């Protein structure tokens, strides 16, 4: 599955594209609703702790290439 992101310049462009997708019976989901971006209290606490650890020097940033290499090994 792939994800496409569209940046509409006006409401008419959005209506036209959605009508086109509907006519082809494509399966799609809008992600502009606020609940799609809400984090749980636990997730917020985890992110804040990660930030504190980084700021206090208890953890370091890693280059993206290192992370991708590690993921390929898993």
C-alpha positions as CSV (number, residue, x, y, z in Angstrom):
1,X,0.0,0.0,0.0
2,X,1.2,3.5,-0.7
3,X,0.1,6.9,0.7
4,X,-0.4,9.9,-1.4
5,X,-0.7,13.4,0.0
6,X,-2.6,16.1,-1.8
7,X,-2.4,19.8,-1.1
8,X,-5.6,21.4,-2.4
9,X,-5.6,25.1,-3.3
10,X,-9.3,25.4,-2.9
11,X,-12.4,23.5,-2.0
12,X,-13.4,22.9,-5.6
13,X,-10.1,21.0,-6.3
14,X,-10.8,18.7,-3.4
15,X,-14.4,18.1,-4.5
16,X,-13.3,17.2,-8.1
17,X,-10.6,14.8,-7.0
18,X,-12.8,13.1,-4.4
19,X,-15.6,12.7,-7.0
20,X,-13.0,11.2,-9.4
21,X,-11.8,8.7,-6.8
22,X,-15.3,7.8,-5.9
23,X,-16.2,7.2,-9.5
24,X,-13.4,4.7,-9.8
25,X,-14.4,3.1,-6.5
26,X,-11.0,3.8,-5.0
27,X,-10.6,3.2,-1.3
28,X,-9.2,6.2,0.5
29,X,-9.2,7.9,3.9
30,X,-9.0,11.5,4.8
31,X,-6.5,12.3,7.6
32,X,-7.3,15.9,8.2
33,X,-9.6,15.3,11.1
34,X,-8.1,16.3,14.5
35,X,-8.6,12.9,16.1
36,X,-6.2,11.4,13.5
37,X,-3.4,13.3,15.1
38,X,-4.2,13.0,18.8
39,X,-1.7,11.2,21.1
40,X,-2.6,9.4,24.2
41,X,-1.4,10.8,27.6
42,X,1.1,7.9,27.7
43,X,2.5,8.7,24.3
44,X,2.9,12.4,25.2
45,X,4.7,11.5,28.5
46,X,7.0,9.2,26.5
47,X,7.9,11.9,24.0
48,X,8.5,14.4,26.7
49,X,10.8,12.0,28.5
50,X,12.7,11.3,25.3
51,X,13.2,15.0,24.8
52,X,14.4,15.5,28.4
53,X,16.8,12.6,28.0
54,X,18.2,14.1,24.8
55,X,18.5,17.7,26.2
56,X,20.2,16.3,29.3
57,X,22.7,14.3,27.2
58,X,21.4,10.9,28.3
59,X,20.8,9.9,24.7
60,X,22.1,11.0,21.4
61,X,20.6,11.4,17.9
62,X,21.5,8.7,15.3
63,X,22.0,9.3,11.6
64,X,19.1,8.0,9.6
65,X,21.4,5.7,7.6
66,X,22.4,3.9,10.8
67,X,18.7,3.4,11.7
68,X,17.8,2.0,8.3
69,X,20.8,-0.4,8.4
70,X,19.7,-1.7,11.8
71,X,16.1,-2.1,10.6
72,X,17.3,-4.1,7.6
73,X,19.1,-6.5,9.9
74,X,16.0,-7.2,12.0
